[in-house]
Amino acid sequence: MDMLGIECCFRLWKFFAGGICRTSVQLPGKVVVVTGANTGIGKETARELARRGARVYIACRDVLKGESAASEIRADTKNSQVLVRKLDLSDTKSIRAFAEGFLAEEKQLHLLINNAGVMMCPYSKTTDGFETHIGVNHLGHFLLTYLLLERLKESAPARVVNLSSVAHIIGKINFRDLQSEKSYYSFLAYGQSKLANVLFTRQLAKRLQGTGVTTYSVHPGIVSSELVRHSFILCLLWRLFSLFLKSAQEGTQTTLHCALAEDLEPQSGKYFSDCKKSWVCPRARNNKTAERLWTVSCDLLGIHW
């Protein structure tokens, strides 16, 4: 391959790899929670935050996988403050137990990274009877954020980063059938939950004005990860186009940017992709839908926020 061909390949790789978090901010004394950090993007997020000196909590359902990831991160970063705690976002009792334990253990929380999620899985319900996509991707993190919010305020400046997806553009909040009981298409259920992430972030930012806590939603990019395991078609496409997918390390860059970049506070509530503010579909900018979703979410979870 001649030099021109090499340069073209390099430029193509850079295009698909996306943005890079360039801040050199260090995090000694800071406390971080990353959900679903036993694998994929979450694991790489936890690794980088640990490398910068933070005390990192890996909050995940599979504690054995979490311990394996934590051991690897501790060895890689020479940071012994990487801890694992059980959190099952499909069970509100588990979410409350995690929050209760964390609040008893830690007096500060500077970063909450709502990273965990499910994608295009067969129809199922959570322990509390919610359709799994909306239950795990939205309601689980909604409740977790609610339970940890006072600690975030006490630790301000603090940030909440919610992982969404470009798939929010196919989403529509179907209030008449939020649990997809009348009809179910996994890609639409996933899209609805990712739209809910964007709307939640938008509404949360409004309610946090003046508290020192800011929040951002993130599209990590098209990443090679276990997330597509429930879809045979996506698994096939991911394999065919593997050269054009982001690695988990590349996929975490926008999360890190929103967690660490200086002077990002005026952008609270915004949606980011490739380490910069990005376009969202009109439904993701609908304040009435965001307010109604907030109210419905509180009712479903039995909380007053």
C-alpha positions as CSV (number, residue, x, y, z in Angstrom):
1,M,0.0,0.0,0.0
2,D,1.4,3.4,-1.0
3,M,1.6,6.4,1.3
4,L,-1.6,7.9,-0.1
5,G,-3.5,4.7,0.6
6,I,-2.1,4.6,4.2
7,E,-3.2,8.2,4.8
8,C,-6.7,7.6,3.4
9,C,-7.1,4.6,5.7
10,F,-5.8,6.7,8.7
11,R,-8.3,9.5,7.9
12,L,-11.1,6.9,7.6
13,W,-10.2,5.4,10.9
14,K,-10.1,8.8,12.6
15,F,-13.6,9.6,11.2
16,F,-15.2,6.5,12.6
17,A,-13.2,6.6,15.9
18,G,-14.7,10.0,16.6
19,G,-13.7,12.6,19.2
20,I,-11.2,12.3,21.9
21,C,-11.4,13.6,25.5
22,R,-8.4,15.9,25.7
23,T,-8.7,17.2,29.2
24,S,-5.9,16.4,31.6
25,V,-8.0,16.9,34.8
26,Q,-7.0,14.6,37.7
27,L,-9.4,13.2,40.3
28,P,-7.6,12.6,43.6
29,G,-10.1,12.7,46.4
30,K,-13.1,12.4,44.0
31,V,-15.7,9.7,44.3
32,V,-17.3,8.2,41.2
33,V,-20.1,5.6,40.6
34,V,-20.2,3.9,37.2
35,T,-23.1,1.6,36.5
36,G,-22.5,-1.5,34.3
37,A,-18.8,-1.1,34.6
38,N,-17.9,-4.8,34.6
39,T,-17.6,-4.8,30.8
40,G,-17.5,-2.6,27.7
41,I,-17.7,1.1,27.7
42,G,-18.4,1.2,31.5
43,K,-15.3,-0.8,32.2
44,E,-13.1,1.6,30.1
45,T,-14.8,4.6,31.8
46,A,-14.0,3.2,35.2
47,R,-10.4,2.4,34.1
48,E,-9.7,6.0,32.9
49,L,-11.3,7.6,36.0
50,A,-9.3,5.3,38.3
51,R,-6.2,6.2,36.3
52,R,-6.8,9.8,37.1
53,G,-6.9,9.0,40.8
54,A,-10.6,8.8,41.6
55,R,-12.2,6.4,44.1
56,V,-14.4,4.3,41.7
57,Y,-17.4,2.2,42.5
58,I,-18.3,-0.4,39.9
59,A,-22.0,-0.9,40.3
60,C,-23.2,-4.0,38.5
61,R,-25.5,-7.0,38.6
62,D,-22.8,-9.6,38.1
63,V,-20.5,-9.1,41.1
64,L,-18.0,-11.8,40.0
65,K,-17.5,-10.1,36.6
66,G,-17.3,-6.8,38.5
67,E,-14.5,-8.1,40.8
68,S,-12.6,-9.5,37.8
69,A,-12.9,-6.1,36.1
70,A,-11.9,-4.2,39.2
71,S,-8.9,-6.5,39.8
72,E,-7.7,-5.8,36.2
73,I,-8.2,-2.0,36.6
74,R,-6.4,-1.9,39.9
75,A,-3.4,-3.7,38.4
76,D,-3.4,-1.5,35.3
77,T,-3.8,1.9,37.1
78,K,-2.0,1.1,40.4
79,N,-5.1,2.6,42.0
80,S,-6.4,0.3,44.9
81,Q,-9.6,2.4,45.3
82,V,-11.7,0.5,42.8
83,L,-14.6,-1.1,44.5
84,V,-17.5,-3.4,43.4
85,R,-21.0,-3.2,44.7
86,K,-24.1,-5.1,43.6
87,L,-26.7,-3.1,41.6
88,D,-29.5,-4.7,39.6
89,L,-31.3,-2.0,37.7
90,S,-34.2,-4.3,36.9
91,D,-35.1,-4.5,40.6
92,T,-36.0,-1.4,42.6
93,K,-35.2,-3.2,45.9
94,S,-31.6,-3.7,44.6
95,I,-31.3,-0.1,43.6
96,R,-32.5,1.1,47.0
97,A,-30.1,-1.4,48.7
98,F,-27.2,-0.1,46.7
99,A,-28.0,3.5,47.4
100,E,-28.5,2.8,51.1
101,G,-25.1,1.0,51.3
102,F,-23.3,3.7,49.3
103,L,-24.7,6.6,51.3
104,A,-23.6,4.8,54.6
105,E,-20.2,4.2,53.2
106,E,-19.4,7.5,51.4
107,K,-19.9,11.1,52.4
108,Q,-19.2,12.5,48.9
109,L,-20.2,11.7,45.3
110,H,-18.8,13.8,42.5
111,L,-19.6,11.8,39.4
112,L,-22.5,9.5,38.6
113,I,-22.2,7.8,35.3
114,N,-25.4,6.1,34.3
115,N,-23.9,3.7,31.8
116,A,-25.6,0.3,32.1
117,G,-28.3,-0.7,29.7
118,V,-29.9,-3.4,27.6
119,M,-30.6,-3.4,23.9
120,M,-33.1,-5.1,21.7
121,C,-33.8,-8.0,24.0
122,P,-36.8,-10.3,23.8
123,Y,-39.9,-9.1,25.6
124,S,-39.6,-9.4,29.3
125,K,-40.5,-7.5,32.4
126,T,-38.4,-6.3,35.4
127,T,-39.0,-7.5,38.9
128,D,-41.4,-4.6,39.4
129,G,-43.3,-5.3,36.2
130,F,-41.8,-2.7,33.9
131,E,-40.9,-3.6,30.3
132,T,-37.2,-4.3,30.4
133,H,-35.9,-1.5,28.2
134,I,-37.8,1.3,29.8
135,G,-37.3,-0.3,33.2
136,V,-33.6,-0.7,33.1
137,N,-32.4,2.0,30.8
138,H,-34.7,4.8,32.1
139,L,-36.6,4.0,35.3
140,G,-33.7,2.2,37.0
141,H,-31.3,5.1,36.5
142,F,-34.1,7.6,37.3
143,L,-34.5,6.1,40.7
144,L,-30.8,5.7,41.3
145,T,-30.2,9.4,40.5
146,Y,-33.1,10.4,42.8
147,L,-31.6,8.4,45.7
148,L,-28.1,9.8,45.3
149,L,-29.0,13.3,44.4
150,E,-28.6,14.9,47.8
151,R,-25.1,13.5,48.1
152,L,-24.2,14.9,44.7
153,K,-25.5,18.3,45.8
154,E,-23.5,18.2,49.0
155,S,-20.4,17.4,46.9
156,A,-20.9,20.1,44.3
157,P,-19.6,20.8,41.8
158,A,-20.8,17.4,40.6
159,R,-22.0,15.8,37.4
160,V,-24.5,13.2,36.2
161,V,-23.8,11.6,32.8
162,N,-26.6,9.6,31.1
163,L,-25.7,7.2,28.3
164,S,-28.3,7.5,25.5
165,S,-27.9,6.8,21.8
166,V,-28.5,8.1,18.3
167,A,-31.3,5.6,18.4
168,H,-33.3,8.1,20.3
169,I,-34.4,9.5,16.9
170,I,-36.5,6.4,16.3
171,G,-38.0,6.6,19.8
172,K,-41.4,7.9,20.8
173,I,-42.7,8.0,24.4
174,N,-45.9,6.0,24.1
175,F,-47.8,7.0,27.2
176,R,-50.7,4.9,26.3
177,D,-48.6,1.8,26.2
178,L,-45.3,2.7,28.0
179,Q,-44.7,-1.0,29.0
180,S,-45.3,-2.2,25.4
181,E,-48.0,-4.6,26.5
182,K,-50.2,-4.0,23.4
183,S,-47.5,-4.4,20.8
184,Y,-43.7,-5.0,21.1
185,Y,-40.9,-4.3,18.7
186,S,-37.5,-4.5,20.4
187,F,-35.9,-1.7,18.4
188,L,-38.8,0.6,19.1
189,A,-38.7,-0.2,22.8
190,Y,-34.9,0.5,22.8
191,G,-35.5,3.8,21.0
192,Q,-38.1,4.8,23.4
193,S,-35.8,4.2,26.4
194,K,-33.0,6.1,24.7
195,L,-35.3,9.0,24.0
196,A,-36.3,8.9,27.7
197,N,-32.6,9.3,28.7
198,V,-32.4,12.5,26.7
199,L,-35.6,13.9,28.0
200,F,-34.7,12.9,31.6
201,T,-31.4,14.7,31.2
202,R,-33.1,17.8,29.8
203,Q,-35.6,18.0,32.6
204,L,-33.1,17.1,35.3
205,A,-30.8,20.0,34.2
206,K,-33.7,22.5,34.7
207,R,-34.4,21.2,38.2
208,L,-30.8,21.4,39.2
209,Q,-30.1,25.0,38.2
210,G,-28.2,26.8,40.9
211,T,-27.3,23.6,42.8
212,G,-23.8,23.1,41.3
213,V,-24.8,19.7,39.9
214,T,-24.9,19.5,36.1
215,T,-26.0,16.7,33.7
216,Y,-25.4,15.6,30.2
217,S,-26.7,12.8,27.8
218,V,-24.2,11.0,25.6
219,H,-24.2,9.0,22.3
220,P,-21.0,6.9,22.6
221,G,-21.0,6.0,19.0
222,I,-21.4,2.6,17.3
223,V,-19.3,0.5,19.6
224,S,-18.2,-3.1,19.4
225,S,-19.6,-4.5,22.6
226,E,-21.8,-7.2,24.1
227,L,-24.9,-4.9,24.0
228,V,-26.1,-6.3,20.7
229,R,-26.0,-9.9,21.8
230,H,-29.8,-10.2,21.8
231,S,-30.1,-9.3,18.0
232,F,-28.8,-11.9,15.5
233,I,-29.0,-9.3,12.7
234,L,-27.0,-6.7,14.6
235,C,-24.4,-9.3,15.7
236,L,-24.0,-10.2,12.0
237,L,-23.7,-6.6,10.9
238,W,-21.3,-5.8,13.7
239,R,-19.1,-8.7,12.5
240,L,-19.3,-7.6,8.9
241,F,-18.4,-4.0,9.6
242,S,-16.2,-4.6,12.6
243,L,-13.4,-2.4,11.1
244,F,-15.7,0.6,11.3
245,L,-16.9,0.1,14.9
246,K,-15.5,2.0,17.8
247,S,-13.6,0.1,20.4
248,A,-14.8,0.3,24.0
249,Q,-12.0,2.7,24.7
250,E,-13.0,5.0,21.8
251,G,-16.6,4.7,22.8
252,T,-16.0,6.1,26.3
253,Q,-14.4,9.3,25.1
254,T,-17.6,11.4,25.0
255,T,-18.6,10.1,28.5
256,L,-15.2,11.2,29.8
257,H,-15.5,14.5,28.0
258,C,-18.9,15.2,29.7
259,A,-17.6,14.0,33.1
260,L,-14.3,15.9,33.1
261,A,-14.2,18.8,30.6
262,E,-13.7,22.2,32.1
263,D,-16.3,25.0,31.6
264,L,-19.0,22.6,30.5
265,E,-21.5,23.8,33.1
266,P,-23.4,26.1,30.7
267,Q,-24.2,23.1,28.5
268,S,-26.0,21.2,31.2
269,G,-29.0,19.2,29.9
270,K,-27.5,19.0,26.4
271,Y,-26.8,15.9,24.3
272,F,-23.2,15.1,23.2
273,S,-21.6,13.0,20.5
274,D,-18.0,12.7,19.5
275,C,-17.0,15.0,22.4
276,K,-19.2,17.9,21.3
277,K,-22.8,19.1,21.6
278,S,-24.9,17.4,19.0
279,W,-28.3,17.5,17.3
280,V,-31.3,15.8,18.8
281,C,-34.6,15.1,17.1
282,P,-37.6,17.3,17.8
283,R,-39.2,14.8,20.1
284,A,-36.1,15.1,22.3
285,R,-36.6,18.8,22.6
286,N,-40.3,18.6,23.7
287,N,-40.6,20.1,27.2
288,K,-44.2,19.0,27.7
289,T,-43.2,15.4,27.0
290,A,-40.2,15.7,29.3
291,E,-42.4,17.0,32.1
292,R,-45.0,14.4,31.6
293,L,-42.4,11.6,31.5
294,W,-40.9,12.9,34.7
295,T,-44.3,12.8,36.4
296,V,-45.2,9.3,35.1
297,S,-41.8,8.0,36.1
298,C,-42.2,9.3,39.7
299,D,-45.7,7.7,39.8
300,L,-44.4,4.4,38.6
301,L,-41.6,4.4,41.1
302,G,-43.7,5.7,44.0
303,I,-41.5,8.7,44.7
304,H,-42.0,12.5,45.0
305,W,-39.3,14.5,43.2
